[in-house]
Each structure stands twice: as C-alpha cells, then as structure tokens.
Amino acid sequence: MASNPILRSTRLFLFLLVALFICPSESRRVQQITTMSFYLQDLASGRNATVVPVTGISGKNWSFTTFGTIFVMDDLITETPDRNSNQVGRAQGILVASALDGSNVHAQLSFVFSNFNYTGSTLELQGASRQFERYKEISVVSGTGAFRFAKGYAIFETIYYDPRISYSIIRCNVNLLPS
C-alpha cells in the first residue's frame, strides 16, 4: 500500500510542531539575576593611599582627567559604607585616563574576595568609567571560583567624598546572569 504524500507531510509537520513545544527554549527560560552590593574604600593621597598614579605624559600633571595617566589601585571592599565593617575583599587593578577631554577612565579591575562565602573567588570587570556621570557602569566580563564564567554589569556611585584627604566611599552594585 503506497502512502499518501499529504499524509506523510502532515505527520512530519505534527512531529516537528510537538518537538518544538517539548524542547526547552533558551528564550523562554527566566534568568534569575544575582545582585550584590558592597563598598570600595578609596584613598588617593597620603602614605596609605590605595590608588596612585604610576606614570603619565612627561611634563603634565598626573590626574584622573589628564589623558595618558595610569593608576594602580588596591581598595578595601566592605559590606557597608563604614570602613570598619566586615571586609569582603579587595578591588585591585589598573585605571587609565583614556579620553583626551578627561571624561573617561578605562578600568580593568579584579574583585578578589576574602570573606567566608567567596574566599578565593574573583570577579573581573572591564570598561570605560564615565567620570562626570553620577552612575558609572562597567561590564563584568568573567570570574573565577564561585563566579566562574560570570557575565553582567556593575554600577559605581560615589556616595561620600572628603576632598581634604582625597577619600571616597564608592557603592558598587553588581548584577550577574547565572553561569
């Protein structure tokens, strides 16, 4: 008995339709975003400075708004704005004044965690920090340990600044997609 081509096409169509609804779809999955907040204790002057210029253009003042100035940093990360609150880790990296008009600093940062939940894990951040904006967004591009394959973004906001000693408290809200 020869099979009908229309019947075969209909069966194939129904099979594909059922398969489409049975197979999980990436676009239909609800992705839960993980949000963490902590504070960077940033001191840019004195013998205990945590962010310092290491090189720049000869003959120019090395500052965050002077094109070509390169800084290194090793800021304490705490749970609350109080610098004596529980230590979460360190924000270590390089900042480069990368815009001719001083509006952007290119940041490459490692958040090295030392608290009991994430000891030894890191988050890697990279991107342009728009200095004259209240909120600065930088990409989370990777991580290690508990944050292996991390992707997301971080929003930085200076919530306190003491110009006498160049001391800032910077709130950092990190939003991560599940890995």
Buried (B, 14 or more C-beta within 10 A) or exposed (E): EEEEEEEEEEEEEEEEEEEEEEEEEEEEEEEEEEEBEBBBBBBBEEEEBBBEBEEBEEEEEBEBBBBBBBBBBEBBBBEEBEEEBEBBBBBBBBBBBBBEEBBBBBBBBBBBBEBEEBEEBBBBBBBBBBBEEEEBBBBBBBBBEBBEEBBBBBBBEBEEEEEEEBBBBBBBBBBBBEE
